[in-house]
């Protein structure tokens, strides 16, 4: 039995999704977002992300962390800030000595839906279906984080071995 923490990086909202994998069964344990206020200094927002993620990792004790890679965006300022948020995530994960895998958005879409160009609705519906949820997880960032965690399932035995 293993626990995977999926993270959809961001600075307004950082999505997280925690899943448990027990043989062929996978279920959602928790999901949500770490939010920061737009009126707070950006450095302080990064501190809040670090503190909240630290607390989440301590309480959930994941075996593996799955993180979405940064994709290119038109807005360079947003891309830089998401990259800085990812840096905080990488720091916290390394501090805990946890293995981490990273996936591009099209890899996540392909792994979850079979289509690397799937839209958000298709992704969300498939996440709910794969995890046996009665409805699509909200907000979108949390659903994306669950998809990112699901993408790592195939890598479990290679990275953390068998318990």
C-alpha positions in Angstrom: 0.0 0.0 0.0 1.4 3.4 -1.0 0.3 7.0 -0.8 1.0 9.5 -3.6 0.8 13.3 -3.2 0.0 15.0 -6.5 0.7 18.7 -6.8 -0.5 21.2 -9.4 1.8 24.1 -8.8 0.6 27.7 -8.5 0.9 30.7 -6.3 -2.7 31.9 -6.0 -3.9 28.3 -5.7 -1.6 25.3 -5.4 -3.7 22.1 -5.9 -3.0 18.9 -4.0 -4.4 15.5 -4.3 -3.6 12.5 -2.1 -4.3 9.0 -3.3 -3.8 5.6 -1.8 -2.8 2.7 -4.0 -3.4 -0.8 -2.8 -2.7 -3.3 -5.5 -5.1 -2.6 -8.3 -7.3 -0.4 -6.1 -6.8 3.4 -6.0 -8.8 5.8 -3.9 -8.7 9.5 -3.1 -7.7 10.2 0.5 -7.8 14.0 0.4 -7.7 16.9 -2.1 -7.9 20.6 -2.1 -5.9 23.8 -2.6 -3.4 25.9 -0.7 -4.4 29.5 -1.4 -2.6 32.7 -0.9 -3.9 36.2 -0.9 -3.2 38.5 -3.8 -2.8 41.4 -1.4 0.1 39.7 0.4 3.7 40.3 -0.6 4.8 37.5 -3.0 7.7 36.4 -0.7 5.2 35.9 2.1 3.0 33.9 -0.2 5.9 31.6 -0.9 6.4 31.2 2.9 2.8 30.3 3.3 3.0 27.7 0.6 6.1 26.2 2.2 4.4 26.1 5.7 1.1 24.6 4.4 2.9 22.1 2.2 5.2 21.1 5.1 2.2 20.5 7.3 0.4 18.5 4.6 3.4 16.3 4.1 3.9 15.7 7.8 0.3 14.8 8.3 -0.2 12.6 5.1 3.3 10.9 5.0 3.3 10.2 1.3 5.6 7.6 -0.2 6.0 9.6 -3.5 5.3 13.1 -4.7 4.1 13.7 -8.3 4.5 17.3 -9.6 3.4 18.9 -12.8 6.2 20.4 -14.9 6.0 24.0 -15.9 4.6 24.5 -19.3 5.4 27.6 -21.4 2.9 30.3 -21.2 2.4 33.7 -22.9 2.5 35.5 -19.6 6.2 35.5 -18.5 5.5 37.0 -15.1 3.0 34.3 -14.3 5.4 31.6 -15.6 8.2 33.0 -13.4 6.0 33.0 -10.3 4.7 29.5 -10.9 8.4 28.4 -11.3 9.2 30.0 -8.0 6.3 28.2 -6.4 7.6 24.9 -7.9 11.0 25.7 -6.3 9.3 25.9 -2.9 7.6 22.5 -3.6 10.9 20.9 -4.6 12.6 22.3 -1.5 10.0 20.9 0.9 9.9 17.5 -0.8 13.7 17.3 -0.8 13.8 18.3 2.9 11.6 15.3 3.6 13.8 13.0 1.5 10.8 11.9 -0.6 11.1 10.7 -4.2 9.6 12.9 -6.8 8.4 12.4 -10.3 7.5 15.2 -12.7 5.2 15.1 -15.7 4.3 17.5 -18.5 0.6 18.4 -18.8 0.2 16.4 -22.0 1.7 13.3 -20.2 -0.9 13.7 -17.4 -3.7 14.0 -19.9 -2.5 11.0 -21.9 -2.1 8.9 -18.7 -5.5 9.7 -17.3 -7.7 9.9 -20.5 -5.6 8.3 -23.2 -5.5 11.6 -25.1 -2.7 14.0 -24.6 -4.9 16.8 -25.9 -7.9 16.1 -23.7 -9.8 19.1 -22.3 -10.3 19.9 -18.7 -13.8 18.5 -18.5 -12.7 15.1 -19.9 -9.8 15.0 -17.4 -12.1 15.8 -14.5 -14.7 13.3 -15.4 -12.0 10.6 -15.8 -10.4 11.5 -12.5 -13.8 11.1 -10.8 -14.4 7.8 -12.6 -10.9 6.3 -11.8 -11.2 7.2 -8.1 -14.8 6.2 -7.7 -15.9 9.7 -6.8 -19.6 10.6 -7.0 -18.7 14.0 -8.6 -15.9 15.8 -10.2 -13.4 17.2 -7.6 -13.5 20.9 -7.1 -11.8 23.3 -7.5 -10.1 22.5 -10.9 -6.6 22.7 -9.3 -7.5 19.9 -6.9 -8.8 17.7 -9.7 -5.6 18.4 -11.7 -3.5 17.4 -8.7 -5.4 14.1 -8.4 -4.7 13.5 -12.1 -1.0 14.2 -11.5 -1.0 11.7 -8.6 -2.8 9.1 -10.8 -0.1 9.6 -13.5 2.5 8.5 -11.0 0.8 5.2 -10.1 2.7 3.3 -12.8 6.0 4.5 -11.5 5.5 3.4 -7.9 7.2 0.0 -8.0 10.2 1.5 -9.9 10.6 4.4 -7.4 9.5 3.3 -3.9 9.6 -0.5 -4.3 7.1 -2.8 -2.6 6.1 -2.6 1.0 
